[in-house]
Amino acid sequence: MPAKSKAQQKAAGAALSAKRGETKKSDLKGASRSMVDSMSERELHDMASAKRKGKPEHASKS
């Protein structure tokens, strides 16, 4: 499942880093903190590795 926005992609990258042990989970904030527990490493990788070109900074709520 690719990210819908740049912000979502950055959060997935931060969560992936924590899941791999590269950063502390306590350093995470917001969506990335919940992503670490609710998503697998593969799902986080897929979301974080998509191309950023053409994505909005934040996804619309609709």
ABEGO torsion letter per residue (X at the ends): XBBABAAAAAAAAAAAAAAAGABBAAABBEAAAAAAAABBAAAAAAAAABBABGBBABBBAX
